[in-house]
Amino acid sequence: MAENEKKTKVGFFGRISKWMRELKSELKKVQWPSSKQTVNNTVIVIVCVVIVGAFIWIFDALASGVIGAILALFKG
């Protein structure tokens, strides 16, 4: 029984080889975006990042002003 297990057990490099074949097979199934779609999606992400960054900057400025005003009330 131990001899049968040794014969059916796949070695380290055999497992890596099998994994690479399966990976290649799966990558062939992927529907890759066109360059136009990639550029479009990149522009959308950059615009969203800029908009969110602007909202955070405005909120930070308002919060800083409110906290500064509250501290000025209690200070003087």
Long-range contacts (C-beta under 8 A, 24 or more apart in sequence): none
